[in-house]
Amino acid sequence: MDTQSLLRSLPKVDKLLERADIAALAETHPRSVVTDAIRETVDALRADILSGVLHEVGEDAVVSAVITLVERKGVRSLRRVINATGIVVHTNLGRSRLAPSAVDAVAEVAGSYSTLEYDVESGERGSRHSHVEELICKLTGAEAAMAVNNNASAVLIGLAGLARGKEAIVSRGQLVEIGGSFRVPDVMRESGATMVEVGTTNKTHLSDYEKALTPATGLLLKVHTSNYRVVGFTEEVTLGDLVSLGGQHGIPVMEDQGSGVLVDLRKWGLPYEPTVGESIAAGADAVTCSGDKLLGGPQAGIIAGKWHVIAALKKHPLARAIRLDKMTLAALEATLRLYLDEERAKREIPTLAMLSASKEAMAGRAVRLADEIARACGDAYLVGTAEDVSRAGGGSLPMADIPTVVVAVMPQRMSVTELEARLRCAEPPIVARINADRVLLDPRTLTLGEEAEIVAALAALAGS
Ligand SMILES: *Cc1c(COP(=O)(O)O)cnc(C)c1O
């Protein structure tokens, strides 16, 4: 058929809308979505005809393309995925999963009115800070605390509140970039503080800070280097020494602690990380951290510190711009409550439970999962288990190799990259790692229910 006849044979939008199968589609999906999908499909076919790649148009094929497109448009963009990577605080996959009690708390306040800024006893206006302040103080020993949108905004308001128009001294070894373009010098500039760098990349001494002090100094800042380590010939000034120096000159000290560790992780077999409580005990005026990294809660930033510092930050004009909504506050409060009993926190906060699970436990689950895949999928894959390492992720514990056992799936009828891509496009999407000719599935970041979904998805792909 020549191009003009092909173009004339394209079905008309109105005519397609009259078909029973398309009408049925418009019963369950918004009509505008269906008409958009028809137009997009017909436009794409017209382009294919004009570029000479399409030589035949069948109405049924057009309709099935429309149905596929409408169904794709109906899938929520932000939705659940299965994380089989073994990276626990996976930034691109939403960092921490919430504990069941935190999920319940979110659902409760989301669908109802709440005590967000209401004091039931007095019947008067309350403070949204009240829901988490006492808990943070109890868990860290701080005099006062507040929570904001994320740790980046916690650092921003801390710098703006303590050092705007003044100089803030920071070690060159701590001028780091944390994933997703949080750069200490950039945040410093936005806060209105003037950054004064001291020391070198690998070594900074207390005397470096001392020599940089001027009448304009407003803050001594310490930044946890999180995703980055300087090893070898290195020296960093302790927070305690900075606090002494600040004390002698009446200059406050702030620490950006990063991950939000509330418990000494060594008791669960993980590497040592300074806790927020240790920084408070060392005398920091303000300590900031994330809510959704090692703390295991929702995206949030916590600022704990001296009473007068926090009181001023609560009144800072930025506070309103970076305040938390009720759903996040509910999740944060419920997560912090679990920490009142550390063993319960370890059991119920998924991030802590996953990080502290033993290699033996992972081996048992990997063997079972491998067996189930082999049983369900016949000879479509060669399935085995292998020793590997899980990661904390999110820039936390970068040097920690967490021993694990993974399921290794070697596809026999497609390439490994194709299997990985098809798993990603499954519903729900399954995100896995590739190593050489195998797809690796780490049970550490999976629930048992998700393991069953992976078996079903692999079985479906084996049959197709
Ligand atoms: C992660 C991190 C940040 C940024 O925290 P967000 O909660 O992602 O905004 C800032 N500083 C340090 C040291 C970090 O580790």
The ligand as an SDF file (V2000), in Angstrom:
LIG
                    3D

 15 15  0  0  0  0  0  0  0  0999 V2000
   23.0080   12.4230   54.3700 C   0  0  0  0  0  0  0  0  0  0  0  0
   23.7220   13.5770   54.8990 C   0  0  0  0  0  0  0  0  0  0  0  0
   23.2390   14.8760   54.7070 C   0  0  0  0  0  0  0  0  0  0  0  0
   21.9650   15.1250   53.9590 C   0  0  0  0  0  0  0  0  0  0  0  0
   20.8820   14.6180   54.6970 O   0  0  0  0  0  0  0  0  0  0  0  0
   19.4310   14.4920   54.0230 P   0  0  0  0  0  0  0  0  0  0  0  0
   18.5810   13.9230   55.1210 O   0  0  0  0  0  0  0  0  0  0  0  0
   19.5880   13.6020   52.8560 O   0  0  0  0  0  0  0  0  0  0  0  0
   19.0250   15.8620   53.6290 O   0  0  0  0  0  0  0  0  0  0  0  0
   23.9450   15.9070   55.2360 C   0  0  0  0  0  0  0  0  0  0  0  0
   25.0910   15.7060   55.9110 N   0  0  0  0  0  0  0  0  0  0  0  0
   25.5950   14.4700   56.1220 C   0  0  0  0  0  0  0  0  0  0  0  0
   26.8760   14.3170   56.8800 C   0  0  0  0  0  0  0  0  0  0  0  0
   24.9260   13.3570   55.6360 C   0  0  0  0  0  0  0  0  0  0  0  0
   25.4190   12.1230   55.8420 O   0  0  0  0  0  0  0  0  0  0  0  0
  1  2  1  0
  2  3  1  0
  2 14  2  0
  3  4  1  0
  3 10  2  0
  4  5  1  0
  5  6  1  0
  6  7  2  0
  6  8  1  0
  6  9  1  0
 10 11  1  0
 11 12  2  0
 12 13  1  0
 12 14  1  0
 14 15  1  0
M  END
$$$$
